[in-house]
Amino acid sequence: MIKAYQTHTNEGENKMQKAANKHISHSAQNLLDYLSEIAGNKIITGQHTQTNPMEEIDYIYEQTGKCPALRGFELLGYSPNINYNDASAECLTEVYENQDTLDTALEWAKKTNGIVTFTFHWFSPVGGRDKSFYTENTDFNAEKVFIPGTRERDAFYHDMDIIAKELRRFQLEDIPVLWRPFHESEGTWFWWGAKGPAVAAKLYRLMFDYYTNVLNINNLIWVWNCPTKGVYPGDDFVDIVSMDIYLPEYTATDYSEEYTKLVEATSPNKVAALTEVGYIPDIHLLEKSHTPWAYYMTWSEEFCIGEKFNSNENLKAMYDSQYAVTGK
């Protein structure tokens, strides 16, 4: 199944996309080629897993007899600046349940050749309380990251170095990672978006340059996650354009209108993805429209488990469809 991307070749084809990182690893380029080829022909099934036991995957298997081809893993517990002394029980539970998830991700990827993507709810590098990735729980000023000599800049780079060590573990095993930093920057609810998406785009470019050109982390496929016009970092920094969509109520959709909005705000030259959804896309509509989403990822817990958001009927239809790429 997904092992196809490991040996994929694109000789004679011109559809494949050139990576933003000129030194991208062979396996990461193969995965990007695979995503380029899939988009509009099939859709890769994906599921975020918030805790190490990955209850969401068990639930999907129980309902469909199959597993998603893509798994999302959370890095919030790897944040270096968690204020354990001023954190709610809910916050501490999330942190503790997130411990060692990257070990699980590494083991799963090695065993199955499945596609790995990371979400990072980054506790603010300086100050903050409780879930300090939320703007309301920190006074961290992201604009000061761009000023040399500030504690914000020093702390930002310190945290980047810590996370880089984790990402390098995957590079050493030749495992590509769909890397989605500073997600949902169209909103102000996270500290990286508090000063507006243009600031988040500068943070993204800074990280891209540091990880790619200084630290030589070459197994990352860079995912930009913001549908706001005028702030796109540029094709030289992005491999995948994406957006997160949580509809207020269920409606059968292939998210084609959202796709048009995203591409118009970013770039028509990149693979597009539904990086978080509450409701999975309607597979029957996708089979007809071929809206070129390369993959979708349902969010965790109640968005997957139970039928509060996605009916078992719709879930089974997705995983039974020949249009859907499933895993193991």
Secondary structure, DSSP 4 states (H G I P E B T S, - for coil): -TTHHHH---TT-S-PPPPSSTT--HHHHHHHHHHHHHBTTBEE-EEEE-STT-HHHHHHHHHHS-EESEEEEE-GGG-TT--GGG--HHHHHHHHHTTTHHHHHHHHHHHH--EEEEE-----SSS--SSTTBGGG----GGGGGSTT-HHHHHHHHHHHHHHHHHHHHHHTT--EEEE-STTTTSSSBGGGTT-HHHHHHHHHHHHHIIIIIS---SEEEEEE---TT----TTT-SEEEEEE--SS------HHHHHHHHHHS-TTSEEEEEEESS---HHHHHHH---EEEEEE-SGGGTSSSSSS-HHHHHHHHH-TTEEEE-
